[in-house]
Amino acid sequence: MKAVITVIGKDTVGVVARISAVCSKLNINIEDMTQSIMQEMFCMIMLVDVSGCNVDQAVMRAEFARVGEDLQMQVNVTRQEVFDAMHHI
């Protein structure tokens, strides 16, 4: 199963490292990633494979939310199935 992780907030040192560390801890494989800085705002989108995740979805979301709070950034995790359903006619 795949998911999309988005990270948005004021640019600061270590964002990619912190998010990647959570992925590693939870056995989530990063398949693709893009990042940019738009007028001092850091924006990152990651496509990840959560099929090997070693915790349930509620715990996974809580881990990313905690890191988002620490970084004072918005971190969202959305399963690919949600995107597929939104675009299915």
WOCORKA-V400047 format. One record per residue. N is the residue number from 0. RES is the residue in one letter. PHI is phi in whole degrees, -180 to 180 (* if undefined). BURIAL is b if it has 16 or more other C-alpha atoms within 10 Angstrom, else e. D_FIRST is the distance of its C-alpha to the first C-alpha in Angstrom with 2 decimals. Layout:
N|RES|PHI|BURIAL|D_FIRST / N|RES|PHI|BURIAL|D_FIRST
This chain:
0|M|*|e|0.00 / 1|K|-108|b|3.78 / 2|A|-146|b|6.89 / 3|V|-117|b|10.57 / 4|I|-110|b|13.24 / 5|T|-115|b|16.77 / 6|V|-132|b|19.95 / 7|I|-139|b|23.37 / 8|G|169|b|26.76 / 9|K|-61|e|30.02 / 10|D|-61|b|29.71 / 11|T|-151|e|30.30 / 12|V|-72|e|30.13 / 13|G|93|e|27.12 / 14|V|-62|b|24.31 / 15|V|-61|e|22.02 / 16|A|-63|e|23.04 / 17|R|-68|b|22.35 / 18|I|-67|b|18.83 / 19|S|-63|b|18.07 / 20|A|-63|e|19.74 / 21|V|-66|e|17.47 / 22|C|-58|b|14.38 / 23|S|-63|e|16.39 / 24|K|-59|e|17.57 / 25|L|-94|b|14.23 / 26|N|61|b|12.88 / 27|I|-103|b|10.41 / 28|N|-90|b|10.73 / 29|I|-83|b|12.21 / 30|E|-97|e|11.83 / 31|D|-156|e|14.30 / 32|M|-155|e|16.67 / 33|T|-136|e|19.71 / 34|Q|-146|e|22.40 / 35|S|-156|e|25.84 / 36|I|-118|e|28.72 / 37|M|-119|e|30.27 / 38|Q|49|e|33.63 / 39|E|72|e|32.87 / 40|M|-102|e|29.42 / 41|F|-85|b|26.49 / 42|C|-130|b|23.39 / 43|M|-138|b|20.09 / 44|I|-126|b|16.74 / 45|M|-122|b|13.90 / 46|L|-99|b|10.67 / 47|V|-128|b|8.56 / 48|D|-103|b|5.82 / 49|V|-101|b|5.59 / 50|S|-64|e|4.92 / 51|G|-99|e|8.67 / 52|C|-58|b|9.73 / 53|N|-95|e|13.13 / 54|V|-138|e|13.79 / 55|D|-77|e|12.83 / 56|Q|-63|e|11.68 / 57|A|-64|e|15.39 / 58|V|-68|e|16.39 / 59|M|-59|b|13.77 / 60|R|-62|e|15.06 / 61|A|-65|e|18.55 / 62|E|-62|b|18.37 / 63|F|-69|b|17.54 / 64|A|-64|b|20.13 / 65|R|-62|e|22.66 / 66|V|-65|b|22.37 / 67|G|-59|b|22.70 / 68|E|-64|e|25.82 / 69|D|-59|e|27.21 / 70|L|-85|b|26.87 / 71|Q|57|e|28.05 / 72|M|-132|b|25.17 / 73|Q|-90|b|22.67 / 74|V|-123|b|19.11 / 75|N|-122|e|16.37 / 76|V|-121|b|12.65 / 77|T|-129|e|11.10 / 78|R|-67|b|7.68 / 79|Q|-60|b|7.46 / 80|E|-58|e|8.32 / 81|V|-66|e|11.46 / 82|F|-62|e|12.50 / 83|D|-61|e|12.15 / 84|A|-67|e|14.24 / 85|M|-66|e|16.70 / 86|H|-107|e|17.49 / 87|H|-95|e|17.74 / 88|I|-101|e|21.42
